[in-house]
């Protein structure tokens, strides 16, 4: 959220606790305190790391992640939120899996709504059935992004393995129609990752966005590391790359900023309760602790998190996870 949107959100829910916590976190960030004075006000919580697609670069779809697979139960979700709900502004209920595969997802969203926490999800769009669309609208979901990386079946399946263009398109169409019928405030976005095989379809996708009546289009650049994926998927047009290519090597073109605000404002909790500092910690290499074994605050201001903040402030790019982090690069362009 932008600062003004954040303030308006807090005023909307009349939450003094959220407001004070927000100020504490921003103060900690501004002064570079390695021990944060408040809870993070944004959270990524993974409902599941199962997915119906096999996207090659994704740690789940491509099979590079050896993490145990499972689903976050509603009971465990409430355990997490019991400590955090009074301080959170938003929860992103997505990580390395398809969130709509979790049968408890809609109850999680409803729980957030009651407690004044904004919910955002991202989906590959294959489960926007009539039944699920009704549940989405009834739950009070405020923001949804649907991935659609092609204007036809042939293009879509070049990366989204096992995808069905017609299913996704019709699902989005139905969601927009039903949203408009019930005058819901749900924001609906399309995400288009630019790759070699679809970079000539961006204008066509803009037309699809208009035709469907969604709120915006996210044109997103591709995260890629392995040479086989570079050759297959990295777009020709340099505008749509996160990287420069020098001597056959990828050179990340993001700015090298000091620190990382997310270590103060946001955290990630996977379905199994493991807390990691960043959504780019695919393999839980920097697991800080487990919320089913310890309180979140003990983890958040524990020795591991404090040391990581110090390291990021002092020598951020000596850390492997930060070395080519896309967070400072121009990841996406939002088009309304």
N, C-alpha and C positions, 0 to 999 in steps of 0.2 A: 504494500500500500504506500502511496505518497504521503507526505507528512500531513497535508490538509485533509486527505481522505481518512487518514488514521484518526485525526482529531474529531472529525465529524462522526466517525464510526463509534468512538468512545462516548461522544455526547448522545448519540442515538440510543445506546444501551445504558446511559446514565451510570457508568461504572467507575467509581472513584478509584477502586483497587487497580483496574486496568490502566487508568490514567497515571497513577502514582508509579506503577511498575514500569510503564513506558518511559517516564522521566528518569527513573533509576537506571534503566538499561542504556538510554541515550547518554546519560552522564558518565556511566562506566566506559562506554565506547569513546566518548569525547576525550576523556582523561587517560585512556589506555589502561584501565584497571584490569589486571589479569583475573581477579576475583570479581564477578559481576554482582552488582547490588540487588538485582532483581532476576526474575525468571525470563526466558526468551518470550517474546510476544508473538512470534510466528513458529509454527511447528510443522514438520513433515512427518506423517505417520503412515506406515506402509500397511494397507489392509491385507495384502497378499503378495507373494513373489511368484505366483503361478501366472502364466499367460497362455492365451490361445494362439498367439502368433510366434513366429521364429525369425524375428528380425536379426540379421547376422551380426551387427555391431553391438546390439544390446547384450549386456552380461547374462540376462535371463534367456532371451530368445536365441542368442548365439551359443549358449552353453558354457561360456567361460567362467561363470560364477558357480562355485561348488557349495554355496550356502544351502542348508536344508530348506526345503520348501514347506510352506504352511499358510494358514489363515489366522489373522488376528480375531479373536472372539470378542463379542460385545462386552462380555464380563471383563476381559482384560483391557479393553478400550476404556471402560469406565474407571478401571483402576488407575490408568495413566491420567485420564482427564480429571479424576477426583482431586489430584494435587495441583493441576495446571489450569483448569477451566476458568478460575477467577482472574487469571492474568493474561490469558491468550486473546489475541485479536483475530487470528486466523489459523486454520489447520488445512494443510494441503494433503488430502487423503489419496496419495499416489506415490509410488516410488518405482520399484523394479518388478511390476506385475500389472495385471489388468484389474483395477479396483472393483468393477462390476461383477467379478467372479465371486466376491465375498458376499454371502447372503445377508450378513449383518450390516452392510454398508449404509443402507437407508436409515437404519436405527441410529447409527453413529452420527449421520448428518442431522437427524432430528434432535439428538442429544445436544449437539453443538448449537443448534438454533435456539433451543430453550435456554442455553447458558450464555447466549450473546457472543458466540464464536462463529466467525464467517468460515464457510467451508468451500474449498476449491477442489475439483477433481480433474484429472486428465484421463482420457480413454481412447482406445483404438476404434471405438464406435460400433463394434460388432454385437453389442448387447443392448442397443437402444430399441428394444422391443416395445410394443404397446404397453405391456404390463410394467416394464421398467421405467418407461417415460412417465407414466402416471405416478409411480413411486418416487421418482426424482422430483417431480413437481410438488407432490404431497409432503416430501421431506423438508422442503424449504432450502434446498441447495441454491447457492448464490452465484456460482461461477463454474462453468464446465468448458474444457478444451477438448476438441475431437481431432485426432490425427488423421489427415487425409493427404497423402503425398503423391497424388496423381489424379488425372482427370478421367481415367478409364481403368478398366481391369488390368490391361496389359502393363501399364506403367506402374500401377499400385503394387502388384505382386513382385516386381523386380527387387524391392527391398522388404516390403511387408509380406513375408512369406505366409501363405495360407489365408491371406486377406480376401475379402469379397467386396468389390467396389459398390455394387448394387445394394448390398445389405447396409453398408455404412451410409451411403447417400440417402437411402430411404429412411434410415433411422434418424439422421439429422433433420431431414425434411419434416418427419412426424414430430420430433421434439420441438422444432420451431413453431409448427402449426398449433400444437397443444399449449405451448408456452403463451402464444398470443391469444388463444381462446380464453385462458383463465387469467390473463393479465398478470402473469408472474413477472417478478423482477430478475429472474434468472438471466445471466449473461452467457451467451453461447459464442464460442470462438472456434475457428478452424486453425490447425497448425499444419504448415507445409514445410517439411525439411527439404532444402534444396540439394539435389544430387545430380550427378552427371546425366542420368536418364530422364530427369524431369525439369531441368533448369529452363527449358524452352516452353514450359507450360504455366509459368507464373501468371501471365496475363489471362490465360484461360481459367486459372483458379480464381482470379479476381472476379471474373464473370460468374462463376459458380457461387461464390460468396454472395454476390448481389441477388442471384436467382433464388438461393436458399433463404436469404434474409437473416443470416447470422450477424452478430454484432461486430466482429472484427476478424482479420486474418493475421496470423503470426507467421511471417516468413523467417524460418530459422536455419542457421548454418549447421553443418554436420560436424559432430565430434568423431574423429577417426584417428587411429594410430598405426594399425597394421598395414604393411605394404599392399597386401592383397585387397584390402578394403579401400585403400587410397586409389589404386588403379581402377577399381570397379565403380566407386561412388563419389569421389571428390569432383565437384563441378569444374568445368573449364573456366567459367567466368570468375575472375579473382574477387569480384565484389561479394560473391556468395561463399567465400572461403574464410575460415578462421585462421588459415595458415598461409605463409609464403613457402615456396619450394626453392631451396637453395642447395645445389649440388646433390640433388636427389633426396634431400632431407626436408622434413617439415619444420618450419620455424613459426611458432605461434606469434600472432601479430597483435595480441592484446597489450594494453598498457601495463607496466609493472608498478602497480600501486602498493604502497606500504599497508600492511595489515589486511584484515578481512572482516567486514562488519558482521558477517553471518555468525562468527564465533561468539558474538555478543547478543545478537537479535534472534537467532534461529537455531534449531537443532533437529536432528533426524532420529526417529525411533522406528526400527524395523519390526516386522510382525512378531518376532520372537522376543521382543523387549530390549534388544541390544541398541544402545545409543551410540550413534556415530556423528561426527561433527559436520558432515557434508554429504550431500546426495551423490557426489562423485567418489565417495568411498564405497565402491561397488562391492568389495569383498570383505568389508568390516575389518580392514587392516588396522584402523585406528579406533576400535571399539573402546568407548570410555567407561562402560559398565552396563548393567542390565536393570531396567526399571521394575522388574518383577522380583528382584533380589535386593534392591536398594532404592531409596527415595530419589526422585529425579534431581532435587536440589543438591543432595550429597554427590551425585555424579557431575552435575553442571558446575559446581564449584569444588570438585575433587582435584586431587593432585595432577591427574592426567590432563584434564581440561585446562587447568591453570598453566601448566607447562606448555601445552600446545599454543595457548594465546601468547605467551611470552616468546615462543619460537617464531610465531607468525609476525609478531611486532618487530622482532630483532633481525630475523633472517628468513623471511617467508619463502623465498625461492630456493632455499637449500632443502626444503621439504618436497619429497617426491610428489605428493598429492597436489601441491600448490604450483609445482614447476611449470606445468602447462595447463593450469586451471583456466577454463573458458569464462570464468565469472567476470573478468575485466574486459573480455573481448566483446565486440558488438554481436550479440547472439541472435537478436531477432528484431524485426521491424514490425510494429503493430500498425495495421491499416484499418481504418474505420469505414 
